[in-house]
Amino acid sequence: MAEKRINSEAFKNALLKVWKTRATINIVEVGMNPFIVEFVSEGELSRIWDGQPWLFDQYLIYLKWFDGITPSKDSMFSHTYIWVQLHNLPFGCMNSDIGNKLGKSIGKMLHGESNSKGHGWGKFMCVLVELDLHQPLVRGKMLLLDGKTIFVAFKYEQLPKFCFRCGRIKHAGVVCPSKGVSKSEVL
């Protein structure tokens, strides 16, 4: 997702080092920044896919299944997976129901960290969401509990470069197409 041309050899070397693959993978540049990564091992592919998001030079490495039909120039890079920490939740709200509700307010809810009883005790609760890269990042949400409003702050893990003007990951502010600002809502 870099707005500048990246050094393809540095990129390939970094991926091989960070991914620590045991089986051979082939990385081929197919344009200005798109690459095809070919895995020999299904296990390695699953491990890399499940480990998202990946970053290079603070830019998002966007992974997408290759269907073999769509030309690379027509591939739509519109969503990514990211873990979001939910801070300032009261202990009574650190459960899968509240986690799911807050996760769905950010994007498509995929997974929440909780124990077998649905509780997520700790300093914060984590949820894995699929983010729409065309939408601004949400800083948090207001949660209404027993007539009391609490601000739940969202902290994104492994957050890539993003635009401070509009809050989108799709670009890092070099050429911002909008002047949008994300709003908080009461849930």
N, C-alpha and C positions, 0 to 999 in steps of 0.2 A: 504494500500500500504506500510505497514511497513516491513522493512527487518528483524525485530526481532519479537519474540513472544510478543504480548501485553497481558496485564492483562485483561482477558475477563470480570471480574466483574466490574472493573474500567471503561472499555469501555461501557458496558451496562448502568451503572449508569450515565455516562457522556452523553450518547445519550438521555436517558430519561429526564435528566435535561435540556439539550440544546434544544431538540426538543419540549419540553413542550406540549406533546400530551395530548389531552383531552380524547381520546378513548384509549382503551387497545392496546398495541403492544406487540408482543412476539419476543424476540431476542434469537436465538439459534446458538451456535458456531458449525461449521461443518468441522473444520480442523484447521490448523495453520493460524489463522487470518480471514478466511472467516466466515461470519455469514449470516444467513437468518433472515430477519426482516419481520414479518408477521403483516400486518395492518388490523384492523377490519373495519376502516373507509376509504372510497375512498377519502374523503376530506383531511384527515390527510396524506394519501399517496401522494396526489397531492401537498400539502403544503411542505412536506419534499423534494419531487423530485424537485420542482421548486426553492427551497432554496439552491440548490447546488452552489458551492462546500461546503462540510462539512469537518472539520478537527478534528483529535484526536491526541494530543501530536505532533502537527505540521505535521502529516502524513495525506495524502489524504484518506478520506473515499470514496471509489469507490462504487457507487450505480449502479446496473444493474438489469433489469427486469429478474425475474426467470421464465423460460419457463416450468419448471416441468419435462423436459426430459433430459437436459444436466447435466451430473455429475459435481459437483462443481470443481473437479480437471481439467475439460476440459473447464471451463468458461474462455473466453478471456477478460481480463481487459485491454483494449487498448485506450479508449477515456474517457474524462471527460469534463464537462462544467465549464467555468470560465469567470468571467467578466474581461475585459482588459480596462484600462484607456489609452486613446490616448492623450499624452501631446505634447505641442508645436505646436498645429495646429493653423494656422491663423484663425481668426473669419470667413472669407469667405469660409473656408474649413470645418467648423463645421456643416456638413450636412449629411443626410443619405447616399448620394452617396459616399462621401469620406469615411465615417464610414464603409460602406459595403465593399468598395474596400480594406481598410486596414484590416478589420476583416477577409475577405477571404484570405488575405496573411498570416494570422496566423493559420487558421484552417477553419472548416465549420462555416460560419456565421449564427447565429441564430436570434439575435435581437440587435438593436441599440437604444440607448436612444436619442430620438429627439421629438420635439413638433409636432403638427398637420401639420405644414408647412415643416417638414423635417429638422428643424434646431436643433442643440444641443449646445446652448450657455452655457458658463461656463468656468471654469479654464481648463477643459479637457472634452473629449467626451468618453462615455463608450459603449463598444460593448460586447455582450455575444457570445462566440465562443465555439465550440466543438473542443478540442485539441486532437491530436494524441499523446499519452503518449510515443510513440517510437521516436518522433521527438524532437529535442532540442527546448527550449523556445526561442523565437525571442525577442531581446532587443529593436528593433525598425526598422523602414524603412525610407529610403530616399524618399522624395516626391518632384517631379520636378514640379515647378509652375512658369510659365512665364520665363523660362530659369534660375530660381533660385532654388537651391537645399536646402531643409529643412529636418532636421532629426526629425522624429516623434518618441518620446520615448514611449515604452509600459511599463505600470506598471500593474502587475497582482494582482487583489484583492484576499485576502485570499490565498496567494500562499503557497502551502505545501512545505515540505522539497524537495530539488532537488539537483542534482549533479552539483557542480560548474565546474567540468572538462568538461562535455559534454552538460550540460544544460537540461538534461532530468529529468522529475518528476518520471519516472518509478523506479528509484533507487536514493538514496541520497549520492552516492559517496563511499559507503562501498566497492563495487566491481564494478568499472566502466569498461564496456566491450569495450569502445572506447576512442579515444582521439579527438573526433570531436569538432568543434567550429562552432557556428552558424554564418552565414554571413548576412550582410545587402544587400538589393537590392534596386535599384531605381525603383519606381512605376511610 
